[in-house]
Every structure is written in C-alpha cells, then in structure tokens.
Amino acid sequence: MSSLSYEIVDVFTDRPFAGNPLAVVFGAQALGTAQLQALTREFNLSETVFVLPPTRPGASYRARIFTVDGELPFAGHPSVGAAVTAVGRGLFPPEGVVQECGAGLLPIVVGDGQATLTGGTPTLGAELDPGPLLAAAGLTADDLAGPAPRTAGCGLEFPYLSVRPDAVARAVPDVAAARRFGVDQVVVLSWQPTGRIAHARVFCVGMGVPEDPATGSAALGLGVWLVATGLLPADGTAGYTVRQGAEIHRPSLLECTVTANGGTAVGATVTGKVVPVARGEIAVPPFVG
C-alpha cells in the first residue's frame, strides 16, 4: 500500500469554502498511530478523521479523529463529515448508521447531504471562575453577561463563557494567558432568547486550533449548559441554533436539539450539511515503531 484515498469536505455549511474543513481518509487500518498523526499534520486542518472497519458489534465503522496535536475520543464535525462522505462512497447504507469512537457507539442519521449526530452521555461540571476564561479570550469582567460559566459536554467537555453580544466579535484568543491559567479551550457565546440562537466562538489553543469555525461537540454540550442554566426548558425536547465562524470568514450553521428531564439534559443532537470540495490520493508515511 503506497497511498490512501481521501476527500476534503466542508461541514456545517451549505456551500463550499465555508463551515469547517475536514479531511476524511479511507483504508488506513494497517497504519500505526504515529502514521495517522503524520497524515493529519500534512493536511494541517483543525481535524482529520480516519474511517476504519468497526471493532464493536452494531457499529457501521470506527472513526479515529486527530488534531495536529493529538487524537481526540470524539468530535462533532469529523463525525458528521465522515458519515456523509462514507455513505456517499457506498461503504454502508444511510439507514441505521452507527459510529464507533472514544465516546461509544453514536447513532447518526444521514440523508440529502447532511447528518444528524446524537452525542454521548451528557455531563455537567461545577461553576467556574470566569477570570481565566476571560483572559484566554482577551476579554474583561465588564464583558460578562448571563449565567456563570461552567463545563458541559456530550462526549467532549468545554467551558462555556456567556458574554455581551458585542464582546463575542471582540474576543481574541490569548495563547499566553491560556497557557498561564491552564485553559485549553473556551466557548465564548451570547444567547438570543428570541429564536433560541447562540452566537459562538470556540478557541482551542491547547489543541493547536486558535479558533475553530464550527464545533459540533461544543454545540452538543451547549444544550446541556442551556438546560442547566434555565435558558432552555427543564423538560421535553427543545431546538436551538448555533452560529459560528463568521469572524474568521468561515460562516457555519449548526442546528441542535436537547432533551431534558427534571432540569437535567439527558441527550442532545446536532445537524449539519456537508459539502465536498476535493478528493485525491495521499502517500503513506513511513512506519515509526
């Protein structure tokens, strides 16, 4: 095996050269982790996903997801992009798609160039000191608005920092401050109750991604945070929208739902479109033992 086939797709957008770009690589099951990491660094995108044969009963495929700095157990836009791209290649039918990854077995509904991903088990952390998060986002205490920050997730946790609407556009990732305070990532957001829309920016400086244009895992966790803070209903299923990426010229749209019971989120979904932009072959890196 001298090369692998791949596709570049833009996720959480209905047009090319927007949303979050993703490399989807096929046929890499014989490669070691160091080789997968080398390929990821060669693509130099926020994330690369490798579509591999499943190892657990009931799974359609196994996804290994990498940033340029290392492997992730789960991420949203690689999951959505991998499912749509693999179905488009005819690797498995669109009905009953189940992705195996570090967050478990996750159902994905695929159709019409888009996918709806059900996140992992919701988790919620304690309230956080806003100071380090504000510093990591280049903001001050005057920019705070809304509920206190805390971590939440559905397979991958993020801290959520609610600020004034004008502060979202002014936020700038401060790598030095983030390292000083040990902040690997932060979701900066303003919440618009009318229409249930979050304007968000996601800084992942600890993962080698200064700013992510569309973050499905963070959109899932946002639903958990919204229920916990009372911004979405305590019972039943509610929809909400995340707008992200415009500040870095990659506008993205993530349509989400969260299901709650007694004030606690019990599940969340995120839906996004996938647009193909390139395909080709890439050389296999030398094996590193």
C-alpha positions in Angstrom: 0.0 0.0 0.0 1.6 3.2 -1.2 -1.2 5.7 -1.0 -4.6 6.3 0.6 -7.7 7.9 -0.8 -9.1 11.0 0.9 -11.8 13.7 0.5 -11.8 17.2 1.8 -15.3 18.4 2.8 -16.7 21.5 4.4 -19.0 20.7 7.3 -21.9 22.7 8.8 -22.4 24.8 5.7 -24.5 24.6 2.5 -21.7 26.0 0.3 -18.0 25.3 -0.3 -15.2 27.3 1.3 -17.3 28.0 4.4 -18.0 25.9 7.5 -15.3 23.7 9.0 -12.9 21.9 6.6 -12.2 18.3 7.2 -10.0 15.6 5.7 -11.7 12.2 5.5 -9.2 9.3 4.9 -10.1 5.8 3.9 -8.2 2.5 4.1 -5.8 3.3 6.8 -6.5 0.3 9.1 -2.9 -1.1 8.7 -1.3 2.2 9.8 0.0 3.0 13.3 -1.0 6.0 15.4 2.2 7.8 14.5 1.5 7.4 10.8 -2.1 8.7 11.3 -0.7 11.7 13.2 1.8 12.4 10.4 -1.0 12.4 7.8 -3.1 14.8 10.0 -0.2 17.2 10.2 0.3 17.0 6.4 -3.4 18.0 5.9 -2.9 20.7 8.6 -6.6 21.2 9.1 -8.3 21.5 12.5 -9.2 17.8 12.4 -8.7 14.7 10.2 -10.9 11.6 10.5 -9.9 8.1 9.5 -12.8 5.8 8.5 -11.9 2.3 9.6 -13.6 -1.1 9.9 -15.6 -1.4 13.1 -14.4 -3.4 16.1 -17.6 -3.5 18.1 -20.9 -5.2 17.2 -23.6 -2.9 15.9 -21.1 -0.3 14.5 -21.1 0.7 10.9 -17.5 2.0 11.1 -14.8 3.1 13.5 -13.7 6.7 13.5 -10.3 7.8 14.7 -10.1 11.6 15.0 -6.9 13.7 15.2 -5.9 17.3 15.5 -2.4 18.3 14.6 -1.5 17.9 18.3 -3.1 14.5 19.0 -6.0 12.1 19.0 -9.5 13.0 20.3 -12.0 10.5 21.6 -14.8 12.3 19.8 -15.6 15.4 17.8 -18.7 16.7 16.0 -17.7 17.9 12.6 -15.5 14.9 11.9 -18.4 12.6 12.9 -20.9 14.4 10.7 -18.4 14.7 7.8 -17.2 11.1 8.0 -20.7 9.6 8.0 -22.0 11.6 5.0 -18.8 11.1 3.0 -18.6 7.3 3.7 -22.3 6.9 2.8 -21.7 8.9 -0.4 -19.0 6.4 -1.3 -21.4 3.5 -0.8 -19.4 1.9 2.1 -22.7 1.3 4.0 -26.3 2.3 3.6 -27.6 5.5 5.1 -30.1 3.7 7.3 -29.0 2.8 10.8 -25.5 4.4 10.7 -23.7 3.9 14.0 -20.2 5.4 14.6 -17.7 3.7 16.9 -15.4 6.1 18.6 -14.0 7.0 22.0 -17.3 8.3 23.2 -19.0 5.0 22.5 -21.4 3.9 19.8 -23.2 7.0 18.4 -26.2 6.9 16.0 -26.1 9.2 13.0 -29.0 9.8 10.6 -27.7 10.5 7.1 -29.6 11.9 4.2 -29.6 14.6 1.5 -26.0 15.6 2.1 -26.4 16.2 5.8 -26.3 14.2 9.0 -27.8 14.4 12.5 -25.4 13.2 15.2 -26.6 12.1 18.6 -24.0 13.0 21.2 -22.6 10.8 24.0 -23.8 10.9 27.6 -24.4 14.4 28.9 -22.0 15.7 31.6 -22.1 18.9 33.6 -19.4 20.4 35.8 -19.4 22.9 38.6 -19.4 26.7 38.1 -16.0 28.1 37.1 -14.1 31.3 38.0 -14.7 33.5 34.9 -11.3 35.2 35.2 -9.1 32.7 33.5 -11.6 32.1 30.7 -12.0 35.9 30.1 -8.2 36.2 30.0 -7.9 33.4 27.5 -10.5 35.1 25.3 -8.9 38.5 25.5 -11.9 39.9 27.4 -12.6 41.6 30.8 -15.1 41.3 33.6 -17.1 44.1 32.0 -17.9 41.8 29.1 -19.7 39.2 31.3 -23.4 38.7 30.8 -25.8 35.8 31.6 -25.3 32.7 33.7 -22.0 31.8 35.4 -19.5 29.8 33.3 -19.3 26.0 33.8 -18.2 23.0 31.8 -20.6 20.7 30.0 -20.4 18.1 27.2 -21.8 15.1 25.3 -18.6 13.2 24.7 -16.2 16.1 24.9 -16.4 18.8 27.5 -16.0 22.5 27.1 -16.2 25.5 29.4 -19.0 27.9 28.4 -18.5 31.7 28.9 -21.6 33.9 28.4 -20.8 37.5 27.4 -22.4 40.6 26.0 -23.3 40.3 22.3 -20.7 42.9 21.3 -18.0 41.1 23.2 -18.2 38.0 21.0 -16.9 39.8 18.0 -14.1 41.5 20.1 -12.8 38.3 21.6 -9.3 37.3 20.6 -7.6 34.1 21.7 -4.7 35.0 24.1 -2.4 32.0 23.9 0.0 33.3 26.6 -2.9 33.8 29.1 -4.5 30.5 28.2 -1.2 28.7 29.0 -0.7 30.7 32.2 -4.1 29.7 33.5 -4.2 26.2 32.0 -7.2 26.9 29.8 -7.1 24.5 26.8 -10.4 25.7 25.3 -13.2 28.0 25.9 -16.6 28.6 24.2 -17.5 32.3 24.1 -21.1 32.9 23.4 -24.1 35.3 23.6 -27.6 33.9 23.8 -30.5 35.3 21.9 -33.8 34.0 23.5 -35.9 35.0 20.6 -35.3 32.3 18.1 -33.1 30.4 20.6 -29.8 31.4 18.8 -26.3 31.3 20.2 -23.6 33.3 18.6 -20.5 31.4 19.5 -16.8 31.3 19.0 -14.6 28.4 20.1 -10.9 28.8 21.0 -9.0 25.6 21.3 -5.4 26.9 21.9 -4.4 23.9 23.9 -5.3 21.6 20.9 -3.3 23.6 18.3 -6.5 25.3 17.0 -6.6 29.0 17.9 -10.2 29.3 16.6 -12.5 26.6 15.3 -15.0 27.7 12.7 -17.7 25.1 13.6 -17.6 22.8 16.6 -20.3 20.1 16.7 -19.1 18.7 20.1 -19.3 22.2 21.6 -22.8 22.7 20.1 -24.0 19.5 21.8 -22.5 20.5 25.2 -24.1 23.9 24.8 -27.5 22.3 25.1 -26.6 20.7 28.4 -25.4 24.1 29.7 -28.5 25.9 28.4 -30.8 23.4 30.3 -28.7 23.6 33.5 -28.8 27.4 33.4 -32.5 27.6 32.8 -32.2 29.2 29.3 -34.0 26.2 27.8 -36.9 24.2 29.2 -36.3 21.8 32.1 -38.4 19.1 30.4 -39.0 17.8 26.9 -37.1 18.4 23.7 -36.1 22.0 22.6 -34.4 23.2 19.5 -31.6 25.8 19.3 -29.3 27.2 16.6 -25.5 27.9 16.8 -24.0 30.4 14.5 -20.2 30.3 14.4 -17.2 31.1 12.3 -18.1 34.4 10.6 -15.3 36.2 12.3 -12.7 34.0 10.6 -14.6 34.1 7.2 -16.0 30.5 7.6 -19.7 31.1 8.5 -21.2 28.0 9.9 -24.7 26.9 11.0 -25.4 24.1 13.5 -29.0 23.1 14.2 -29.4 21.3 17.5 -31.8 19.8 20.0 -31.5 18.9 23.6 -33.8 16.7 25.6 -34.3 17.3 29.3 -35.9 15.6 32.3 -36.4 17.5 35.6 -33.9 20.2 34.7 -31.2 17.8 33.6 -30.2 17.2 30.0 -30.4 13.5 29.0 -29.5 13.8 25.3 -28.6 16.2 22.5 -28.3 16.2 18.7 -26.5 18.4 16.2 -27.4 18.5 12.5 -25.2 19.9 9.7 -24.7 19.8 5.9 -21.6 18.5 4.3 -20.2 19.9 1.0 -17.4 18.1 -0.9 -14.6 20.3 -2.2 -11.6 18.0 -3.1 -10.5 14.4 -3.4 -7.3 12.6 -4.2 -4.6 10.2 -3.0 -2.0 10.8 -0.3 1.2 8.9 0.3 1.5 6.6 3.3 4.1 7.9 5.8 6.9 5.6 6.8 6.2 3.4 9.7 7.5 4.6 13.1 7.8 1.9 15.7 
